[in-house]
Amino acid sequence: MSFKSLGLSEALLKAVDQKGYTTPSPIQQKAIPPVLQGKDVLASAQTGTGKTAGFTLPLLHILSENPKEKYRPIRALILTPTRELAAQVYANVKEYSAFLNLRSVVIFGGVNQKPQVAQIRKGVDILVATPGRLLDLQSQGLLSLKRVEIFVLDEADRMLDMGFLRDIERTINLMPEKRQNLMFSATFSKEIKKLAHGILNQPVQVEATPENTTVELISQKVYRVAKGLKTGLIIKLISDGNWKQVLVFTRTKHGANKLSKKMMAAGISAAAIHGNKSQGARTKALSNFKNGSVRVLVATDIAARGLDIPLLPHVINFELPNVPEDYVHRIGRTGRAGADGQAISLVSADETTFLRDIEKLIGEKIEVEILEGFEPDPNASTEPIKPGQNRNRNNRNPRNSNRNSGRSKNSRRPKRTNDKRN
């Protein structure tokens, strides 16, 4: 199948060809036709499957067929959970619309709003936004969603994880009832289906998961280790291997900060990236990581969404995710474009169940190794960690326990004024 057979305009085909793409991915083949037909779509697809083009290309096609050049109201809204993902989606919109007379703008918190407002006032067809900044500008009367024709909710599962349900509902109420809705999520959980039921109208459901070959091309290894020895082990692996570019995943923001500081103390240049970091700090950390001045980037899952790091040689799971699909997403950042990639997981006793679930998902047993001096604790509990629960079960200080917790009741409420959660 070719992109031309999907029914896209010549201008879009030219842009696709310029990016070097010849064959649409499975999610693009499944999602683009119903979107072009004007239908609502509920799609399950993770980053790395080509999902962004799956909604961007048909959206651009529809808008370009009925241009409004004199006064450009916001006709398409793409809502994303994080600043990085918003920037990534916006970049794709700009690239694919290179030969179209359409204007697009991206807005997110953590930066001065004035340049964003100035662009909106000039007229914009497609707005890519994070929830906090969107609702902030709307409440100031600086933008209107009354003319939106197409609404895209990207990474809906992450939206819910970050506590944006109320903001999504508020955004829905600001748009016309008659519109086309596209919803993309990595999973079809009960919560996602419930959300979809309230937004989508008789949707076409499509699904595409990352190809197994992506995982098969990556060298995977598990190091069984006592929880308290993980930091020492990861420093040893990076130092002994002289690894120059390593993406490390932690479960919490506090854990990312703590680990990066310990690495720097051990003489390894490192930076943390998560939702509490300013946009400038996150951009600088990513830039330094890409240019090699920082060897290790320690990230939370949410902060890493939308990060484009080509030819990444090493990914380390300092802590396993409790959702097995997230493991596939994490390690899929290495071994791209036929390059060698290595994924390492440091697994303590209480993560055993997570490891079994991951192996069941990928259909293979991962090689296990134990390094002398970093042996697992034979007396540690193998009881799995519940979602949202602090991994450090042995932490006896309740204040530390709350600080390390991935989610507390208060932390689920997004701060809308400066969009810090994005």
N, C-alpha and C positions, 0 to 999 in steps of 0.2 A: 504494500500500500504506500502511496506517495502523499505528500501534503496537498498536492493539487487535487487528488481524488476526494479530499475531504470537503471541497467546495470553497476554499479560501480565495480571496481576491488576489490579483496579480501583484499588487503592492505588498501584500503580506508574504506572498511566496518569494518575492525578491528579497525581503528582509530575512526570511528564514534561510534562504540560500546563502545570503551574505554571512550568516552565522555558521555556515558549514553543515547544517542539518539536512539530511536527505530523506530519512524515513521517520515518520511519527512514532513515538513510544506507545506502548499499550494504553496508557491512560489518555493520551492525546487522541488515539484512534477511537476510544470509547466515549470520551467526553465532548469532543468538538462538534460532531454532527448534531446531537440533541440540543446543544447550546445554540448553534446556528438556526435551529428550528424554533427557537424561542421558548424552549421548555426549561423548567426548573430542573436542576441536577444536584444529586447528592453523591459525592465521589469520595471513595476511600483511597488515599494515595499519600505516601510519605515523600519528604524532600529527597530528590535524587531520581524520581520517576518521571520527571518532565511535567509535573502537574501545573506549574506556573503558566507554561505555554498552553496547557490544556484549557485554561479559562481566558488567558490574555488574548490569544489569537482570535477566537470567535467573538470575544467582546469588542475588540478593535474593528473586526469586520462589520459587526452590526452597527456600531456607532458611525463608521465611515460611510455606510449606505444611506444614512439620513443625517447629513451634516447640519450643524447649527453654528455658522461661522460669525454672524453679526454679534450676537450675545451668547456667550458660552456658559450656560448653567452647568452645574455638576450633574452629569448624566450617568456616570458609573462610579460606584464607591467600592473600593477593595479594602476590607478591614483585616488587619493582621495583628497578631499578639505582641510582637517585639519590634523595636527600632531597626534591628539588623535585617529582619525579614522584610519589613516595609521598604527599606532601601534596596534590597535585592529584587523585590517585585517591581519596584519603580524602574530600576535599571532595565529589567526585561521589557516593561511597557515601552520605555523610550526606544530600545533597540528594535522591537517589532513594529513600532509606529513610525520608523524613520522615513518612510515614503508616503505617509498619510498626513492630512491636515488636521491633526488632533493634538490637543494640549493636555499634558498631564503634570500633576504636582504630587509631592510626597510631604506629609506632615507627621511629626512625632515630637514627643516631649524631650526635655533635657537640653534643648537649644533655644535660642531666641526665636520668638514667634513672628517677629516683624517681617523677615524676608519671606516666610511662608505665606503670611497674610497678603503681602504685596503681590505675590504670584497669583493667588486666588482671585484677587481683585481684577487682574487682567483678563480673567475668564479661563475656565478649566473644564475640559470634558471628562477627564478621569482623575479621581482623587484616590491616592493610596494613603491610608492613615492607620494610626494606632488609636485605640479607644479613648484614652485620656485626653490627648491633644485635640482630637476631633470634637468631643463634647465640650471641651473648654472653649474652643473657638466658636462653636455654635452658640453656647450660652452667652458669649460676648456679642452675638449678632454679626460675626465676621464671616460666616458661611451659611449656606442654606442647602438642605437635602431634599427640598420639595419637588425637585425636577429629576430625581434619580430614576433611571430606567432599568439599570442592572445593578444588583447588589451581590458582591462576592464576599463570603466569610471564609477566610483562609485559615487553615490549621485550627479548626473549631475546637478540637480536643484540648489544645494548649490554652485556648481562650478560657475554657471552663476550669482547667487546672489553675490558672492564674486568678480566678475569681472575677472574670469579666462578664458574667451572665447578666447582671443588672445593667451594665453599660450596653451590652448587645440589645437588650430589650428597649432601652431608651433610644438607641439609634434607630431601631426598627420603627418606632413610633414617630420619628421625624421624617420618614420617607413616605411616598405615596403607596397606597395599598396595592395598586396595580403596577407591578414591576416584575422583572425576571430575577430569580434568586439562584445563586450557585453556592454550594457549601462543600468545602473540602476538609477532610479529617483523616488522620492516620488510622483511626479505629472507628468502628460502628458500635460504640457502647450504648447502654440504655439511655444514658444522659444525652448522648449525641442524637439518638433517634427521637428523644423527647423534644430536644431543641429544634431539630429539623421539622418535626410535626407542626411546630408553631411558626415556622418561617416559610417553608417550602409548600408549593401548591402542586400536588400530584407529580412529584419529582421522578425523573428517570434515575435509577440507582446504578452506578458503575463502580468498579473496583479494580485496582491494580496494585500489586505489592512489588517490592524490589525483586529483581530476578535472583534466583538462587546462586547464579554464577558470580554475582557480586560478592557473596559471602565465601564461595568456594575459592575465589582467587586470593583471598586474604589469609595469611598465616595467623592462626589463632592459638593462644596458649593461656592456660590458667595457672597462676601461682597460688597454692594453698598457703595461707599465712595467718598468724594470729592478728587480730584486729589492731592491737597496739604496736605491731611491728611493720605495719603497711608503709608508713612514711620512710622508715629506714630502708625498706626494700626498694621502693620506687626510686629513691635517691641513688642506691647502689646500681640498679639496672641502667639508669640514664647515664651515670658517671662511667661505669665500666664499659658500657656499649658506645660511649662518646656520641650519643644521639643528639642531633642538632635541631630537630624540629619534632616536638612531641605535643600532641593534644591530649590533655588529661581531663577526665570527667569526674566531678564530685557531685554529691546529691544536694548539698546546701551551699548557700552563698558564704556563710561563715567558714565552712569546710574548705571552700576554694581559696579564701583569703589566708587561712591558717596554713594550708599546704604550700601555697606560693611563697609565703614568708619563710617557711622552713627550708624550701629549696634554695632561696637566695642566700640564706644563712650558710648553706652547704656549698656555696660557690656556683650554683646553677642559676643562670638568669631566667626569671619567670615572671609572669603577670597573670592576674586573675581577671576574669570577665564574667559579670553577672548583672542582674537587674538593678542593684544598688549603686553600680558604678555610673558616673556621668557619661553622657554620650561621647564627650571628648576623650575621656579616659579609655572607653571601650574601643573607639576608633584608633587611638594611639597604640593600644595594646595589640590589636589585630595587625596593624601596619608593621609594628616592630617584630611581631611573630613571623609575618610573611617575608620581611627583608632579612631575617636571620639575627637581628640584634637581641631578640629574646628567644631562648631555646624552647621554653615550655610555656604553653598557654593552658591555664587551669580554668575550666568552664563548667557551668551548670547546664543541664539539658536545654532549658528555656533560652538561656543566653546564646547557646550555640546554634539555635535554629536559624537557618538562612545564611550562616557563614559559608563563604565560598573559599576553600583553601585547597588549591590544586596540588596534586602530587605529594600529599601528606604521607610520610613514611611510617609514622608510629602513632597509634591511639592506645591510651591506657585507661581502663576502667578502674579508677581508684576504689570505687564502690559500684557494684552491679546495680542496674536499674531494676525496679520491681515490675516493670512492664517489659516482657521479652522483646516486643517489637522495637523498643527504644534501643536495645542492644544492637539490633541489625542496623538501625539508623546511625548509631554512634560509629560502629566500625566501618560502615559504608563510606566514611569520609576518607579512608585510606584505600590504597589499591585501585585507584581510579585510572582510567585511560590506559589500562594494561600495565601500569607501574606496579612494582612490588609494594606490598603493604603488610604491616604487622600489627595485630591487635592483641593486647595483653590485658588480662583481668586479674586483679588481686582479690581473692575470694576468702573471706573469713567464714567461720562455722555457721553463723546466722544467715549467711547468704546462700547456703546449699540449695534451698528450694528454688531460689531465683535461677541458679545455675542449671538445675534440672529443667526448668521451664524453658530456658533459652535453648538448651540442647534439643529439647522436644520440638521447638519451633523450627530450628535450622536443620533438624534431621541428622545430626551427627554428634559424636562425643568429642569434646575439646580436650586436647592434650593437657595433662596435669603435671606440674613439676613442683618440688619442694626444695628450697635452697637451705643449705646448712646455716644455722644461726637465725633463720626466719621461719621456723617450723610453726604449724598451726597449734593452737591451744587444745589439747585433748580433753580438757574439762569444760570448754566453752559450749554454750547452748546452741543447738542447731535450729531452734525455733525461728521461723521466718519473721522478718520485720514487716509490720503492717504498713500500708501506704500512709504517708504523712507522719509516721513515727520516727523519733530520733534514733539513728543507728547506734549511737553510743549508749548502749543499755547500761553500762557500768558507771556512767557519769552520775555521781551521787549529789551533785549540786543542782538543785532544781532550776536555779536561774540559768545555769549553763545549758541545762536540758532544753529549756524553752528557747534559748538563743539559737541552739543548733537545730531545732526542729524545722523541717522543711516548710510546714504550714501551721500557723496558729489561726484561731478564729479571727483575730484582728488583722492578720497579715493577708487574709483573703480579700479584704476590701481594697480595691485599687485607689491610689491617690490621683485624683483627676486633674489637679491644678498644674502639676509639673510632669505628670506621666512617668514617675520614677519606676514603676513596675515594668515599663516597657524598655 
